[in-house]
C-alpha cells in the first residue's frame, strides 16, 4: 500500500523524550551488543522449549533440528514455525513449559473463530512484562508521577492488565477505567485530569466525539499523550487524533501469544514506527506464501521468537501482521518496524485486487467533508463480489456537499487502490462506535 511521509515530528504537547541516563542499559546497547545478547538468550530459549514443551520436541525432531544446531542468529531459520493452529491443538495448557504451580497468571483470546489461544506467565514473566510496558510508556514521554487513564479492557484480554502493570512499574498513577461506558470515561478525564490515555485509536476517536457532544473541547483537556494499539492505524489517523485532541499519539505494539502490549513502541522524538525490544524478542520478516526469510527493508509477515519467557516460550510465531524491519533511530541498537498496514487475514480480495481497511482510512482522512467513521460491507452481486463503503458525513456540512465528497472518495479508491466500490453516505452517529477493537469489515456474502 502507499505510505505518507511526514516531516521529522515535534511534540504536539511539549513532552520530552527520556534522557540517555533514564533508559534501560539494554536500550543503550549498540547493534553488536544486542545481537550477542540475542544469541545467548535464543540458545537458552530453544533448549528450554525443546525440553519442556512436547509440541516443540515433536516439531523439532520432525524438522531434523536440535537446540545445539543454533550457533548463530541466522540458524533460527532452521526451526519450524509456530502458528495459532498449534496453540489451539494444544489447548488449554499444552504449550506451558513450567508446572502449573509456577504459573502466576493465565490470559486467553476471545476464541470467536475457534478455540481460544491460552497463554501463561510465571512471576518472572510478569515482572519482565511490566518492565517492558514501562519502557514503552517512558519512550512515549510518560514519566513517574503522571496520571494515566487506562481504557484498555481488563480480564482475559492482555491489554488492560498488561498496561496496568507497566504504569505501576514506571511509577505513574494508574486510573483503571477499562473499556466502555464512554460518557463516564469523559467525565473521569475531565475530573481526574490524567496526563495520558491508553486505548485503541478507534476508541480514542469515539471518546473525542463524546466530548464534543457534551460541549467539551477535546483540545482543552489535561491529556498530553495517547499510547494506542491493538488495531492497525495509519499516520493519517495519528495526525487526525493529534490535531483534534492536542496531544502526542504513539503506537504500542504487542500480541498475547508473544507477551501482550509492550513488544515494541514508538519513540516520542521520532514517531517513525515502533522500536522492537530486541533484548527480549527476535523478529523476522518472511514471505507469507513460501515462509522464506526476507531481508530487512522488504515487506512481509512478521514472525517472533521470544527470548526470555519462562512459562510460554514461542518459537518463530507467525503473527499474520504485515510490515517490514528498518534500522533503529531513537534506539540505534534495536530495529524498528513500519506501522502495521494490515494482517494477512484482514486482506480483502475484491475482483483480483488486494486491499486493506487501512488503505481506505488513509484516503478517507484526506477528505474533510467525511468523518473517520466508516465500515466496509462485502456482498455478492450475481457472480461478482462487491464492496460498499458506508461512511458518516461531517455534521456541520450539508448533505449535498458530503454526497459530492463520496464521489471523490470512490474515484480516489479506484485510482490509488484499483478497485471500484460503492460509497454510501450515512448520517452522523448512524454507524456503531468503537468501545475497544473496532470491527471495520462486515462480510455479508
Secondary structure, DSSP 8 states (H G I E B T S, - for coil): -----------SS------GGGS-GGGG--HHHHHHHHHHHHHHHHHHHHHH-HHHHHHHHHHT--GGG--SGGGGGGS--B-HHHHHHTTTTTT--S-GGG--EEEE---TTSS--EEEE-HHHHHHHHHHHHHHHHHTT--TT-EEEE-S--SSSHHHHHHHHHHHHHT-EEE---S--HHHHHHHHHHH--SEEEE-HHHHHHHHHHHHHTT--GGGSS--EEEE-SS---HHHHHHHHHHHTSEEEEEEEETTTTEEEEEE--TTT-SS-EE-TTTEEEEEE-TTT--B--TTS-EEEEEEESS-SSS--SSEEEEEEE-EE--STTTTS-EE----EETTT-EEETTEEE-HHHHHHHHTT-TTEEEEEEEEEEEETTEEEEEEEEEE-TTS-HHHHHHHHHHHHHHHHHHT----EEEEE-TT-S---SSS---EEE--
